[in-house]
Amino acid sequence: AQHAPEADSHLVIPKGQYRLAVMAVVPAQPRGFSLAGMWQSFSRQFFQFNLNTALLSAAVILLLVNLLTMLNQPGGSRAYQYEALAAHSVWRQVLGDDKPVLLVMGDYYIFGELNANGNIARMVREFNVNSATDLEELRFTDIKAAEHYLDLDLSYMPEGSAFALARIVPILQEAGKPVNITMMSDLSTADIRSNHIVYIGYISALDKLRDLTFAGSALDIGRSYDELLNVDSMEYYTSDAGLPEQGKPFRDYGLFSTYPASFDTQVILVTGMRDAGLMHTAQALSDMRALNELVAAVEHDSDEPLTSFEALYEVYGVDRLNFDASLVYSGQMDAGRIWRGAPEIGVN
């Protein structure tokens, strides 16, 4: 093109290839003045201009309609959605007064095990050791084994807790009052008495809230923390999400529970057996329609506010993610049994 502009062919490298090719050059047709040609060219440009203008106008109109629809729909605005959720009867129990809210994360306490050289050989999770105080008690009951244990002040949480936290925190912030956070391994009885409690985590990490939760419940822990028993119907709900195969569907369970811990403090549990159940429970409690369906599912004849009830979701998932769920049990809790028959919880 530079050295032989009059040649009838050029050497080219086709796009995306590594070879030379010969391209024939088609000579340009001489341009002459033609009224028909000018009108044809003008018609093409005018049609293209009108088409582009029409498409652009249609896009702008559709965007405006979509924006107006979102603004006019309840819950369309994210800020409005959180405001409406915070005012719902379920959340109003902990957000409708001046009592502070304590967000409790269900963590698992771990400690170090020393080898013969005094170095940390591995991290240990013992089901009965959930705090530094529990580890200290273990040293007195099993001195020979416990001399190899070292308190590292460490704990871990399931991945599903992060998802649930992102769903629940904006609702709590909407109240505009103090919201503090602590780990279950650091929770004390005084904390339960002085704050509304919102728990996020696995059922197996309930620890100090476990006896309170199941004292007035129609559900109870089964043969493991991956199983719940309905003591009225004797029906078992068992999760198989503990060791799911890659790409294979599994079944899990999410549990919601709310009850008074004292005459002026309330507990709300956002929990599950595994990640899928926990994540679905958080989704349900951050969705207005799901909250309304939850309250409507609980038989409630009294005019008094519904302050003590529970619900169990059966969740189906793949690869630790929740895809579908249904409400398989809901009912009121016997709040009087929480303190009348529950064992005394200790202070850590």
Buried (B, 14 or more C-beta within 10 A) or exposed (E): EEEEEEEEEBEEEEEEEEEEEEEEEEEEEEEEEEEEEEEEEEEEEEEEEEEEEEEEEEEEEEEEEEEEEEEEEEBEBEEEBBBBBBEBEBBBBBBBBEBBBBBBBBBBBBBBEBEEEEEEEEEBEBEEBBBBBBBEBBEEEEEEEBEBBBBBEEBEBBEBBEBBBEBBBBBBBBBEBEBEBBBBBBBBBEBBEBBBBBBBBBBBBBBBBBBBBBBBBBBEBBEEBBBBBBEEEEEEBBBBBEEBEEEEEBBBBBBBBBBBBEEEBBBBBBBBBBBBBBBBBBBBBBBEEBBEBBBEBBEEEEEEEBBBBBBBBBBBBBEBEBEEBEBBBBBBBBBEBBBEEBEEBEEB
